């Protein structure tokens, strides 16, 4: 046992020397690398042989000899001198982006389509591979023999990926090197297993293999597509100095020399480089720690003086706020370096601050883009004057975004003895440092009477004990009155470079918090004025975030729209959009672009927006055969407009069935079509669940009350904590007209004929008289109230006589309807004799969890009895409005009011996307 331990100790102690040896003797194949007997051969290959060619190497004791026919080294170096500047673009693809063979192909396609003259691509290990490598080390040093099978799993993952991507010599070469690496890894892990521990350099070397394999695979795929491409082991280029804070500092001068030397030996217009890994000045493998691949890309961008560094990820960019907390959050098109720095500190999904430093030095912009949504333009991080050069993207608001940190506690140290006493703050934060706690925010009263600061809640107990111990004497003497802990806190940070010297930002912020009834517990603002930080109760955090987010205009709002169904309602909406477009642009900074109009037969498409002054004639002259899939792809596929909305003005079930797919694609949906929300319950629930968890919006106010605010009123009641007891109303303008005029000696068939002649009914009046339309509205309101009802659950009183339901035509129906007047006339007379009127109503009985559609009688002083024309009326009985129901009344039908309701939803969408409210 002592013998084995001695050998393993020698292996671990010599890991640095071995790594250095292999980095200087790299011309040897892996099988000839130094090994320790009796253990299996252990090699530390720091660089792989490029696919399809032997890469030139030099050893520590070798000399380059030139014959009279050779080109001199100086001339060769000159010929392959590393170009710098705008010729280069740098891309970084994280583990998710290269997580499978299919995704590696997608990455290769992006690289190939990039028309930059020279490209350097930084890649991470395949998804979860780095975790697998760390797990290998953990198992080995825990003497868990399952590390052997875990290594085999790593091998199989890359072997199968290689078979999917490569063939021929490329495949054979990669698999040969993969076998060698796995063999060496097993030997190293066996040494760790014997010793029971691993040095940091040993661990860093092991975990870096994932990047090596990904870089080789991707380079081979790019070459397979006909591009000249080399792969780079960045341990041969990036030199970093480890610090005491679990970070590293790049040595830019030495790294630049190494990069030039590497390029002189491996000239190529496309380079695939490993992320995350680097070397120390002693040529010992190391890593770049947290967000290492992003850091690698930034360093390489700085070394090349690249024109841009693109970080590819799985989100569309940086949001103005966490979209899981604020559904109205928008993607920020631009951020300054300082803004990104501030937002990342407060937990926003932005780059780590150290990633920004290398590119900031040379004013190189960083763009964050979504590899799974190439149409999204992403977020650019750059100098403010660069960010604002594009007129279309100038952001007038001084605030760019908001970020929050939860699970914090405030520590408040106060006492009169603190005033004017030097060193008090030093003593406080020295005690905090001694327990290793992280101070998130500091606030001190100008009177020096108190100092408060925020720390993670899990660290507050240790902080409190340290402060109590450090200031025990002062507390006992009364110089300090207390060390108070305020738990359950959250931080809300408001960030924007234009906040500096802009009056009124704080006023707007705190006014928004006050109106939302949010109590602020602490405030901090640096003299740079880039950030205002407030501490609030944890339970108030999301409400506070939404309140302040809604008060600041975050971006110019442009929406690409497609209008489906240019009939009476759709055509009226298009005319309303035409008449209001200029006002919306000039006064509200909202640009609504209609990119397509489609009916059931023809459609009209435009790349820049249809001229709404001539849309009818353009649809006739330039219309093409309608194709809903092509229409959707055209409206959503325009890369210049990140916001897309489809407006369904039909009553078509097939169109409604597409809503879920559209929402999945990030397309906002606005509609008066009732079919989706009153269709099968399971489909409705899936649609609403998708709506809630996605960042797209689905508005349908006009499905129930045309232009009346029925849905929004109901939501307002529910969201403020009210409870619905009953919703009762006259939901049909047609049926409202019929029973408002079914008086005196007039027959029902006579009134129906009059309404049909005036255009109040559908072409076939049975569509109105059946009560199905009212039933759909009742179902929608019932579901909005939380009832899980199907349309078939509703008893519906049909006004179509049973014998006439099968009539072949509307004309035949109207001809025979007078034969059935007697029954309704009798009901009317009975109601009149009792001082009542007949009304056709829909009811949601939330208490008994049911709904119904029926013909009911009401006293003549009842609000339902006092309607005129085709007005609708809806009464909400709730716990707040129990004695006197809340009533919404007005025109509930007609093209103008229905189109107006749809238009209102469009503007609500614009408001959610960042337009001023």
ZAGUNU-233255 format. One record per residue (C-alpha): x, y, z; residue in three letters. Coordinates in steps of 0.25 Angstrom, whole numbers, padded with zeros to 4 digits, always signed. Example, Ala and Ser with C-alpha at 12.3 -4.5 7.8 and 13.67 -1.06 7.14 Angstrom:
<pts>
+0049-0018+0031ALA
+0055-0004+0029SER
</pts>
This chain:
<pts>
+0000+0000+0000UNK
+0011+0009+0003UNK
+0018+0006-0010UNK
+0005+0009-0018UNK
+0003+0022-0010UNK
+0018+0026-0013UNK
+0016+0024-0028UNK
+0003+0031-0029UNK
+0009+0043-0021UNK
+0020+0044-0031UNK
+0010+0044-0042UNK
+0002+0055-0036UNK
+0014+0063-0032UNK
+0020+0062-0046UNK
+0007+0066-0054UNK
+0012+0080-0056UNK
+0026+0075-0061UNK
+0019+0065-0070UNK
+0010+0075-0076UNK
+0022+0084-0078UNK
+0030+0073-0085UNK
+0019+0069-0094UNK
+0017+0084-0098UNK
+0031+0085-0102UNK
+0033+0070-0108UNK
+0020+0071-0116UNK
+0026+0065-0128UNK
+0025+0051-0122UNK
+0013+0043-0124UNK
+0005+0040-0111UNK
+0010+0026-0110UNK
+0024+0031-0108UNK
+0021+0041-0097UNK
+0027+0039-0083UNK
+0021+0029-0074UNK
+0023+0024-0060UNK
+0025+0009-0058UNK
+0018+0000-0053UNK
+0006+0009-0056UNK
+0001+0009-0070UNK
+0007+0020-0079UNK
+0002+0033-0076UNK
+0003+0044-0086UNK
-0001+0059-0086UNK
-0004+0063-0100UNK
-0006+0078-0101UNK
-0009+0079-0115UNK
-0015+0069-0125UNK
-0011+0067-0140UNK
-0019+0074-0149UNK
-0029+0066-0158UNK
-0023+0062-0172UNK
-0009+0068-0169UNK
+0003+0067-0160UNK
+0005+0080-0152UNK
+0019+0086-0151UNK
+0025+0085-0137UNK
+0038+0088-0130UNK
+0044+0082-0118UNK
+0051+0089-0106UNK
+0065+0085-0111UNK
+0063+0085-0126UNK
+0067+0095-0136UNK
+0061+0098-0149UNK
+0070+0095-0161UNK
+0069+0102-0174UNK
+0075+0096-0187UNK
+0079+0105-0198UNK
+0065+0102-0205UNK
+0057+0105-0192UNK
+0050+0118-0190UNK
+0056+0125-0178UNK
+0049+0125-0165UNK
+0048+0140-0165UNK
+0042+0140-0179UNK
+0032+0129-0175UNK
+0028+0137-0163UNK
+0026+0149-0171UNK
+0018+0142-0182UNK
+0009+0136-0171UNK
+0008+0148-0162UNK
-0004+0149-0154UNK
-0014+0159-0159UNK
-0022+0168-0149UNK
-0034+0177-0149UNK
-0047+0177-0156UNK
-0044+0165-0165UNK
-0047+0156-0153UNK
-0060+0152-0146UNK
-0060+0144-0134UNK
-0071+0134-0130UNK
-0073+0127-0117UNK
-0083+0114-0117UNK
-0086+0109-0103UNK
-0089+0094-0099UNK
-0103+0095-0102UNK
-0100+0100-0116UNK
-0091+0088-0119UNK
-0099+0078-0111UNK
-0102+0068-0122UNK
-0097+0064-0136UNK
-0109+0072-0142UNK
-0106+0084-0134UNK
-0091+0083-0138UNK
-0096+0083-0152UNK
-0104+0096-0150UNK
-0092+0103-0144UNK
-0084+0099-0156UNK
-0094+0105-0165UNK
-0094+0118-0157UNK
-0079+0118-0159UNK
-0079+0115-0174UNK
-0090+0126-0176UNK
-0082+0137-0169UNK
-0076+0145-0180UNK
-0066+0151-0171UNK
-0052+0149-0178UNK
-0046+0143-0166UNK
-0053+0135-0154UNK
-0048+0130-0141UNK
-0058+0121-0134UNK
-0058+0118-0119UNK
-0065+0105-0115UNK
-0068+0099-0101UNK
-0069+0084-0098UNK
-0082+0077-0103UNK
-0094+0080-0093UNK
-0091+0073-0080UNK
-0078+0068-0084UNK
-0070+0077-0074UNK
-0079+0073-0063UNK
-0076+0058-0067UNK
-0061+0061-0066UNK
-0062+0067-0053UNK
-0070+0055-0048UNK
-0059+0046-0053UNK
-0049+0053-0044UNK
-0059+0053-0032UNK
-0061+0038-0034UNK
-0047+0035-0036UNK
-0042+0043-0023UNK
-0054+0037-0015UNK
-0048+0023-0019UNK
-0061+0020-0027UNK
-0058+0010-0037UNK
-0070+0014-0046UNK
-0061+0025-0052UNK
-0056+0014-0062UNK
-0070+0012-0067UNK
-0072+0027-0067UNK
-0060+0029-0076UNK
-0066+0019-0085UNK
-0079+0028-0086UNK
-0071+0040-0089UNK
-0064+0032-0100UNK
-0077+0027-0106UNK
-0083+0041-0106UNK
-0072+0046-0115UNK
-0070+0033-0123UNK
-0085+0033-0127UNK
-0085+0048-0130UNK
-0072+0046-0139UNK
-0079+0035-0147UNK
-0091+0044-0149UNK
-0083+0055-0154UNK
-0070+0049-0161UNK
-0066+0038-0170UNK
-0053+0033-0177UNK
-0040+0038-0172UNK
-0045+0049-0164UNK
-0054+0039-0156UNK
-0042+0029-0154UNK
-0032+0040-0150UNK
-0042+0046-0140UNK
-0045+0032-0134UNK
-0030+0029-0133UNK
-0027+0041-0125UNK
-0040+0039-0117UNK
-0035+0025-0113UNK
-0022+0030-0109UNK
-0028+0042-0100UNK
-0037+0032-0093UNK
-0026+0022-0091UNK
-0018+0033-0085UNK
-0030+0039-0077UNK
-0032+0025-0070UNK
-0017+0024-0066UNK
-0018+0038-0060UNK
-0031+0035-0053UNK
-0025+0022-0048UNK
-0013+0030-0042UNK
-0024+0039-0035UNK
-0031+0027-0030UNK
-0019+0022-0023UNK
-0015+0035-0017UNK
-0029+0039-0013UNK
-0027+0053-0017UNK
-0024+0062-0030UNK
-0016+0075-0031UNK
-0023+0086-0038UNK
-0014+0086-0050UNK
-0017+0071-0052UNK
-0032+0074-0051UNK
-0031+0085-0060UNK
-0024+0077-0070UNK
-0034+0066-0069UNK
-0047+0075-0071UNK
-0041+0082-0083UNK
-0042+0070-0092UNK
-0057+0073-0095UNK
-0053+0086-0102UNK
-0042+0079-0110UNK
-0051+0068-0116UNK
-0062+0078-0119UNK
-0052+0087-0126UNK
-0047+0075-0135UNK
-0060+0071-0138UNK
-0065+0084-0143UNK
-0053+0087-0151UNK
-0054+0074-0158UNK
-0069+0077-0161UNK
-0065+0091-0167UNK
-0054+0085-0175UNK
-0064+0074-0180UNK
-0072+0086-0186UNK
-0061+0091-0194UNK
-0055+0102-0185UNK
-0040+0103-0181UNK
-0040+0101-0166UNK
-0030+0099-0155UNK
-0033+0095-0140UNK
-0026+0102-0129UNK
-0022+0097-0115UNK
-0023+0110-0108UNK
-0013+0105-0097UNK
-0003+0107-0108UNK
-0007+0122-0109UNK
-0014+0127-0096UNK
-0005+0130-0085UNK
-0011+0134-0071UNK
-0007+0137-0057UNK
-0015+0130-0046UNK
-0020+0139-0035UNK
-0024+0137-0021UNK
-0039+0139-0024UNK
-0041+0127-0032UNK
-0039+0135-0045UNK
-0028+0137-0055UNK
-0022+0149-0061UNK
-0018+0148-0076UNK
-0004+0152-0080UNK
-0007+0159-0093UNK
+0007+0162-0098UNK
+0011+0147-0096UNK
-0002+0142-0102UNK
+0000+0151-0114UNK
+0014+0146-0117UNK
+0009+0132-0116UNK
-0003+0134-0125UNK
+0006+0140-0136UNK
+0015+0129-0135UNK
+0003+0119-0135UNK
-0003+0126-0148UNK
+0011+0126-0155UNK
+0011+0111-0154UNK
-0004+0109-0156UNK
-0009+0120-0166UNK
-0024+0119-0169UNK
-0036+0128-0171UNK
-0044+0120-0161UNK
-0039+0115-0148UNK
-0047+0107-0138UNK
-0041+0109-0124UNK
-0044+0102-0111UNK
-0051+0111-0100UNK
-0049+0110-0085UNK
-0035+0105-0085UNK
-0021+0112-0085UNK
-0007+0111-0079UNK
+0001+0117-0068UNK
+0014+0124-0071UNK
+0020+0111-0067UNK
+0013+0103-0078UNK
+0004+0096-0068UNK
-0011+0094-0073UNK
-0021+0102-0066UNK
-0035+0107-0068UNK
-0042+0121-0069UNK
-0051+0118-0057UNK
-0066+0123-0058UNK
-0071+0126-0072UNK
-0058+0122-0077UNK
-0062+0120-0091UNK
-0068+0134-0092UNK
-0055+0140-0086UNK
-0047+0132-0096UNK
-0055+0138-0108UNK
-0053+0152-0102UNK
-0038+0150-0100UNK
-0036+0145-0115UNK
-0045+0156-0120UNK
-0035+0166-0113UNK
-0023+0159-0118UNK
-0028+0159-0132UNK
-0034+0174-0131UNK
-0046+0167-0137UNK
-0058+0175-0142UNK
-0068+0167-0134UNK
-0070+0156-0124UNK
-0083+0148-0125UNK
-0087+0140-0113UNK
-0097+0129-0117UNK
-0106+0125-0106UNK
-0121+0119-0105UNK
-0128+0133-0102UNK
-0131+0144-0112UNK
-0123+0154-0104UNK
-0122+0162-0092UNK
-0136+0165-0086UNK
-0140+0178-0080UNK
-0144+0170-0068UNK
-0146+0155-0065UNK
-0157+0151-0074UNK
-0161+0140-0064UNK
-0165+0151-0055UNK
-0169+0162-0065UNK
-0177+0157-0077UNK
-0175+0170-0084UNK
-0160+0170-0083UNK
-0154+0173-0097UNK
-0140+0169-0103UNK
-0131+0181-0102UNK
-0124+0183-0115UNK
-0112+0190-0109UNK
-0105+0192-0096UNK
-0093+0200-0092UNK
-0081+0192-0086UNK
-0084+0199-0073UNK
-0099+0195-0074UNK
-0096+0181-0077UNK
-0086+0181-0065UNK
-0097+0187-0055UNK
-0108+0177-0060UNK
-0099+0165-0059UNK
-0095+0168-0045UNK
-0109+0168-0041UNK
-0112+0155-0047UNK
-0117+0158-0061UNK
-0114+0148-0071UNK
-0102+0156-0077UNK
-0088+0153-0079UNK
-0079+0152-0066UNK
-0072+0166-0064UNK
-0058+0161-0067UNK
-0062+0156-0081UNK
-0065+0170-0084UNK
-0051+0176-0080UNK
-0043+0171-0092UNK
-0052+0175-0103UNK
-0055+0188-0096UNK
-0040+0192-0097UNK
-0041+0192-0112UNK
-0056+0196-0114UNK
-0060+0183-0119UNK
-0075+0180-0119UNK
-0080+0168-0113UNK
-0093+0162-0119UNK
-0102+0152-0111UNK
-0110+0144-0121UNK
-0119+0132-0120UNK
-0115+0120-0128UNK
-0129+0114-0128UNK
-0135+0127-0133UNK
-0126+0133-0144UNK
-0137+0143-0147UNK
-0135+0150-0134UNK
-0125+0161-0135UNK
-0119+0159-0121UNK
-0113+0169-0112UNK
-0101+0177-0115UNK
-0091+0182-0104UNK
-0082+0193-0108UNK
-0078+0208-0106UNK
-0090+0217-0104UNK
-0087+0225-0117UNK
-0086+0212-0125UNK
-0099+0207-0119UNK
-0106+0220-0123UNK
-0101+0221-0137UNK
-0113+0214-0143UNK
-0125+0224-0143UNK
-0135+0213-0142UNK
-0129+0208-0129UNK
-0127+0221-0121UNK
-0134+0218-0108UNK
-0140+0231-0102UNK
-0142+0226-0088UNK
-0130+0228-0078UNK
-0133+0214-0073UNK
-0129+0201-0080UNK
-0133+0190-0071UNK
-0136+0184-0057UNK
-0130+0173-0050UNK
-0133+0167-0036UNK
-0126+0158-0026UNK
-0134+0150-0017UNK
-0131+0143-0003UNK
-0124+0154+0003UNK
-0124+0160+0017UNK
-0121+0174+0022UNK
-0111+0176+0033UNK
-0112+0189+0040UNK
-0101+0194+0050UNK
-0105+0207+0057UNK
-0102+0215+0069UNK
-0098+0229+0072UNK
-0084+0225+0076UNK
-0081+0222+0061UNK
-0082+0237+0057UNK
-0068+0243+0055UNK
-0061+0231+0059UNK
-0050+0227+0049UNK
-0049+0212+0045UNK
-0063+0208+0049UNK
-0067+0204+0034UNK
-0053+0197+0033UNK
-0056+0189+0046UNK
-0070+0185+0041UNK
-0066+0180+0027UNK
-0053+0174+0033UNK
-0062+0165+0041UNK
-0071+0162+0029UNK
-0058+0158+0021UNK
-0053+0149+0032UNK
-0065+0140+0031UNK
-0064+0140+0015UNK
-0078+0147+0013UNK
-0081+0154+0000UNK
-0086+0169+0002UNK
-0096+0172-0009UNK
-0100+0186-0006UNK
-0096+0197+0004UNK
-0104+0209+0009UNK
-0099+0219+0020UNK
-0107+0230+0026UNK
-0100+0243+0024UNK
-0101+0246+0039UNK
-0092+0233+0041UNK
-0102+0228+0051UNK
-0104+0215+0043UNK
-0098+0206+0033UNK
-0106+0196+0026UNK
-0102+0185+0015UNK
-0108+0173+0008UNK
-0103+0159+0009UNK
-0108+0146+0004UNK
-0118+0140+0014UNK
-0110+0128+0016UNK
-0098+0136+0021UNK
-0105+0146+0030UNK
-0104+0137+0043UNK
-0089+0136+0042UNK
-0088+0151+0039UNK
-0097+0155+0051UNK
-0089+0146+0060UNK
-0076+0152+0055UNK
-0081+0166+0057UNK
-0087+0163+0071UNK
-0074+0158+0075UNK
-0066+0169+0069UNK
-0074+0180+0075UNK
-0078+0173+0088UNK
-0071+0184+0096UNK
-0077+0196+0088UNK
-0091+0189+0089UNK
-0090+0187+0104UNK
-0085+0202+0106UNK
-0096+0207+0098UNK
-0088+0213+0087UNK
-0095+0204+0077UNK
-0110+0202+0080UNK
-0112+0189+0071UNK
-0107+0180+0060UNK
-0121+0177+0054UNK
-0124+0167+0044UNK
-0135+0169+0034UNK
-0138+0156+0026UNK
-0146+0152+0014UNK
-0141+0164+0005UNK
-0139+0166-0009UNK
-0131+0176-0017UNK
-0137+0183-0029UNK
-0126+0190-0038UNK
-0130+0200-0049UNK
-0119+0202-0059UNK
-0116+0212-0070UNK
-0104+0220-0075UNK
-0113+0231-0079UNK
-0118+0232-0064UNK
-0106+0240-0061UNK
-0109+0255-0060UNK
-0124+0253-0065UNK
-0133+0259-0055UNK
-0146+0252-0051UNK
-0141+0237-0052UNK
-0141+0235-0037UNK
-0155+0242-0036UNK
-0161+0233-0047UNK
-0155+0221-0040UNK
-0160+0224-0026UNK
-0173+0229-0031UNK
-0176+0216-0038UNK
-0172+0208-0025UNK
-0181+0217-0017UNK
-0193+0215-0026UNK
-0191+0200-0025UNK
-0191+0202-0010UNK
-0176+0197-0009UNK
-0168+0200+0003UNK
-0154+0203+0001UNK
-0144+0198+0012UNK
-0131+0203+0007UNK
-0126+0211-0005UNK
-0112+0212-0011UNK
-0107+0220-0023UNK
-0092+0222-0028UNK
-0087+0235-0033UNK
-0086+0229-0047UNK
-0102+0230-0047UNK
-0102+0217-0055UNK
-0110+0210-0045UNK
-0121+0212-0034UNK
-0122+0200-0025UNK
-0134+0199-0015UNK
-0136+0188-0005UNK
-0151+0183-0003UNK
-0158+0172+0004UNK
-0156+0158-0004UNK
-0171+0157-0006UNK
-0172+0171-0012UNK
-0160+0168-0022UNK
-0168+0164-0034UNK
-0179+0174-0032UNK
-0168+0185-0030UNK
-0161+0180-0043UNK
-0174+0180-0051UNK
-0177+0194-0046UNK
-0164+0201-0050UNK
-0163+0193-0063UNK
-0177+0198-0067UNK
-0173+0213-0064UNK
-0161+0214-0073UNK
-0161+0213-0088UNK
-0151+0203-0092UNK
-0150+0203-0107UNK
-0157+0208-0120UNK
-0168+0198-0123UNK
-0169+0192-0137UNK
-0179+0181-0140UNK
-0179+0173-0152UNK
-0194+0168-0154UNK
-0201+0159-0163UNK
-0217+0161-0164UNK
-0225+0148-0167UNK
-0239+0150-0172UNK
-0240+0163-0179UNK
-0255+0162-0179UNK
-0265+0172-0172UNK
-0257+0172-0159UNK
-0243+0170-0164UNK
-0245+0181-0175UNK
-0251+0191-0165UNK
-0238+0188-0156UNK
-0229+0191-0168UNK
-0236+0204-0170UNK
-0235+0208-0156UNK
-0220+0204-0156UNK
-0218+0213-0168UNK
-0225+0225-0162UNK
-0217+0224-0149UNK
-0203+0220-0154UNK
-0197+0234-0154UNK
-0202+0238-0141UNK
-0197+0225-0134UNK
-0183+0227-0140UNK
-0182+0242-0137UNK
-0188+0242-0123UNK
-0186+0228-0118UNK
-0174+0223-0125UNK
-0182+0211-0130UNK
-0179+0206-0144UNK
-0190+0196-0148UNK
-0185+0189-0161UNK
-0196+0180-0168UNK
-0186+0170-0176UNK
-0198+0162-0181UNK
-0213+0160-0183UNK
-0219+0147-0186UNK
-0233+0142-0189UNK
-0238+0128-0192UNK
-0234+0129-0207UNK
-0224+0141-0209UNK
-0213+0147-0201UNK
-0204+0159-0202UNK
-0189+0159-0197UNK
-0179+0171-0195UNK
-0165+0171-0190UNK
-0166+0186-0184UNK
-0181+0188-0181UNK
-0194+0188-0190UNK
-0199+0202-0194UNK
-0212+0202-0186UNK
-0217+0213-0195UNK
-0218+0203-0207UNK
-0219+0190-0200UNK
-0232+0186-0207UNK
-0227+0188-0221UNK
-0213+0182-0218UNK
-0220+0170-0213UNK
-0227+0168-0226UNK
-0215+0172-0235UNK
-0203+0166-0228UNK
-0210+0155-0220UNK
-0205+0141-0220UNK
-0212+0128-0217UNK
-0214+0127-0202UNK
-0205+0118-0194UNK
-0206+0120-0179UNK
-0192+0113-0176UNK
-0185+0122-0186UNK
-0193+0134-0181UNK
-0188+0131-0166UNK
-0174+0129-0171UNK
-0173+0142-0178UNK
-0179+0150-0167UNK
-0170+0144-0156UNK
-0158+0142-0165UNK
-0155+0157-0167UNK
-0142+0159-0159UNK
-0143+0174-0158UNK
-0155+0173-0149UNK
-0153+0165-0136UNK
-0168+0166-0132UNK
-0178+0158-0140UNK
-0193+0158-0138UNK
-0204+0150-0146UNK
-0218+0156-0145UNK
-0229+0146-0148UNK
-0242+0153-0152UNK
-0249+0140-0157UNK
-0258+0130-0150UNK
-0250+0118-0156UNK
-0247+0106-0147UNK
-0235+0102-0155UNK
-0229+0116-0153UNK
-0231+0115-0138UNK
-0224+0102-0138UNK
-0211+0109-0142UNK
-0211+0118-0130UNK
-0202+0108-0122UNK
-0192+0106-0133UNK
-0191+0121-0135UNK
-0189+0124-0120UNK
-0178+0113-0120UNK
-0171+0121-0131UNK
-0171+0134-0123UNK
-0183+0140-0131UNK
-0193+0148-0124UNK
-0207+0145-0126UNK
-0219+0155-0126UNK
-0233+0150-0130UNK
-0248+0152-0129UNK
-0250+0137-0133UNK
-0257+0129-0122UNK
-0253+0115-0127UNK
-0240+0114-0119UNK
-0245+0118-0106UNK
-0258+0111-0106UNK
-0253+0098-0113UNK
-0249+0085-0106UNK
-0244+0088-0092UNK
-0231+0081-0093UNK
-0227+0089-0105UNK
-0231+0102-0098UNK
-0223+0098-0085UNK
-0211+0095-0094UNK
-0212+0108-0101UNK
-0213+0116-0088UNK
-0202+0108-0081UNK
-0193+0111-0093UNK
-0197+0126-0093UNK
-0193+0127-0078UNK
-0179+0120-0079UNK
-0175+0126-0093UNK
-0171+0141-0095UNK
-0182+0143-0106UNK
-0196+0149-0104UNK
-0210+0144-0108UNK
-0221+0155-0107UNK
-0235+0152-0110UNK
-0244+0163-0104UNK
-0253+0164-0116UNK
-0257+0149-0114UNK
-0268+0153-0104UNK
-0272+0167-0105UNK
-0267+0172-0118UNK
-0261+0186-0114UNK
-0266+0185-0099UNK
-0256+0182-0089UNK
-0262+0169-0084UNK
-0249+0160-0083UNK
-0241+0171-0077UNK
-0251+0175-0067UNK
-0252+0160-0062UNK
-0237+0159-0062UNK
-0236+0172-0054UNK
-0246+0167-0043UNK
-0238+0153-0042UNK
-0224+0159-0042UNK
-0228+0168-0031UNK
-0233+0157-0022UNK
-0248+0158-0025UNK
-0256+0145-0026UNK
-0266+0143-0037UNK
-0280+0138-0032UNK
-0288+0140-0045UNK
-0287+0146-0059UNK
-0300+0149-0066UNK
-0302+0156-0079UNK
-0308+0159-0092UNK
-0297+0155-0101UNK
-0303+0155-0115UNK
-0305+0168-0122UNK
-0315+0161-0132UNK
-0323+0155-0121UNK
-0323+0168-0113UNK
-0329+0175-0125UNK
-0339+0164-0127UNK
-0345+0164-0113UNK
-0344+0179-0111UNK
-0353+0180-0123UNK
-0362+0168-0120UNK
-0373+0176-0114UNK
-0387+0179-0115UNK
-0394+0171-0126UNK
-0382+0168-0134UNK
-0379+0154-0137UNK
-0365+0148-0135UNK
-0364+0144-0150UNK
-0367+0158-0154UNK
-0356+0164-0145UNK
-0346+0153-0150UNK
-0349+0157-0164UNK
-0347+0172-0161UNK
-0334+0169-0155UNK
-0329+0160-0166UNK
-0333+0171-0176UNK
-0325+0182-0168UNK
-0313+0173-0168UNK
-0313+0170-0153UNK
-0313+0155-0154UNK
-0304+0145-0161UNK
-0308+0141-0175UNK
-0315+0129-0169UNK
-0322+0134-0156UNK
-0322+0120-0150UNK
-0307+0123-0147UNK
-0312+0134-0137UNK
-0325+0127-0133UNK
-0318+0114-0129UNK
-0311+0121-0117UNK
-0298+0114-0121UNK
-0291+0128-0122UNK
-0296+0132-0108UNK
-0292+0118-0102UNK
-0277+0120-0107UNK
-0276+0134-0100UNK
-0282+0128-0087UNK
-0271+0116-0088UNK
-0260+0127-0090UNK
-0264+0135-0078UNK
-0266+0122-0070UNK
-0252+0117-0073UNK
-0246+0131-0071UNK
-0253+0130-0057UNK
-0246+0117-0054UNK
-0257+0107-0058UNK
-0253+0095-0066UNK
-0266+0094-0075UNK
-0268+0088-0089UNK
-0277+0094-0099UNK
-0286+0081-0098UNK
-0287+0084-0083UNK
-0296+0096-0085UNK
-0311+0094-0087UNK
-0315+0104-0098UNK
-0329+0109-0101UNK
-0330+0109-0116UNK
-0340+0118-0123UNK
-0340+0110-0135UNK
-0352+0101-0136UNK
-0348+0087-0136UNK
-0355+0084-0149UNK
-0348+0095-0156UNK
-0334+0092-0152UNK
-0332+0083-0164UNK
-0337+0093-0174UNK
-0329+0093-0187UNK
-0327+0108-0188UNK
-0329+0121-0180UNK
-0340+0125-0190UNK
-0348+0112-0187UNK
-0346+0114-0172UNK
-0351+0129-0173UNK
-0363+0124-0181UNK
-0367+0114-0170UNK
-0364+0122-0158UNK
-0377+0129-0156UNK
-0384+0115-0154UNK
-0377+0115-0140UNK
-0380+0129-0135UNK
-0391+0125-0126UNK
-0382+0119-0115UNK
-0373+0131-0113UNK
-0384+0141-0114UNK
-0391+0134-0103UNK
-0378+0135-0094UNK
-0377+0150-0097UNK
-0391+0152-0093UNK
-0389+0145-0080UNK
-0377+0153-0077UNK
-0384+0166-0081UNK
-0396+0162-0072UNK
-0386+0161-0060UNK
-0379+0174-0063UNK
-0367+0167-0069UNK
-0360+0166-0082UNK
-0353+0154-0089UNK
-0338+0154-0091UNK
-0328+0144-0097UNK
-0317+0143-0087UNK
-0304+0135-0084UNK
-0301+0131-0070UNK
-0288+0127-0063UNK
-0292+0122-0049UNK
-0278+0121-0042UNK
-0283+0117-0029UNK
-0290+0104-0035UNK
-0279+0103-0045UNK
-0288+0103-0057UNK
-0293+0111-0069UNK
-0306+0112-0077UNK
-0312+0120-0089UNK
-0327+0122-0087UNK
-0339+0131-0090UNK
-0342+0138-0076UNK
-0352+0149-0071UNK
-0348+0162-0065UNK
-0355+0173-0058UNK
-0357+0185-0066UNK
-0348+0193-0056UNK
-0337+0183-0058UNK
-0324+0188-0065UNK
-0326+0177-0075UNK
-0340+0182-0079UNK
-0336+0196-0082UNK
-0327+0193-0094UNK
-0329+0198-0108UNK
-0325+0195-0122UNK
-0314+0184-0122UNK
-0307+0188-0109UNK
-0301+0177-0100UNK
-0300+0177-0085UNK
-0292+0168-0075UNK
-0294+0168-0060UNK
-0282+0163-0051UNK
-0287+0159-0037UNK
-0274+0157-0028UNK
-0271+0157-0014UNK
-0268+0172-0015UNK
-0280+0175-0025UNK
-0290+0166-0018UNK
-0301+0175-0015UNK
-0300+0184-0027UNK
-0294+0176-0039UNK
-0283+0183-0047UNK
-0289+0186-0061UNK
-0283+0187-0074UNK
-0292+0192-0085UNK
-0291+0197-0100UNK
-0291+0193-0114UNK
-0287+0178-0115UNK
-0287+0176-0130UNK
-0284+0183-0143UNK
-0271+0184-0151UNK
-0267+0197-0145UNK
-0267+0193-0131UNK
-0262+0179-0133UNK
-0250+0185-0141UNK
-0248+0195-0130UNK
-0247+0184-0120UNK
-0236+0177-0128UNK
-0229+0190-0130UNK
-0229+0192-0115UNK
-0222+0179-0113UNK
-0212+0182-0124UNK
-0208+0195-0116UNK
-0208+0187-0103UNK
-0198+0177-0109UNK
-0190+0190-0113UNK
-0190+0194-0099UNK
-0186+0181-0094UNK
-0174+0181-0104UNK
-0169+0194-0099UNK
-0178+0206-0104UNK
-0182+0217-0094UNK
-0195+0214-0087UNK
</pts>
